[in-house]
């Protein structure tokens, strides 16, 4: 049973490349694509760390389970960066508004 971080050293994990952890995880697969990462884990390829935003539907539908519900990574953020002094096209504003709405919904915490 996985109860502590050091327990993860004993199981196959799938890691998101270019991310830093303080726990050495045994990994036979790595990817830089979050969708592929989630798909491999859902198919039984191992365990991983993923953000709640991309895992929520899979958890609700029973395709993923949360192993350490009291533990979380430090919170990050999403940023939209625009060139200075330019008019923001309507399509770009619509895109930003869409994701702002999606990201403001409550998570599974």
Protein Blocks (a to p, Z undefined) as FASTA:
>chain_A
ZZbfklmmmpccdddehiacfbdcddfbdcfbfklmmmmmmnonaccdddfklmmmmmmn
opaccfblmbccddddddddddehiacdfklmmmmmmmmmmmmpccfZZ
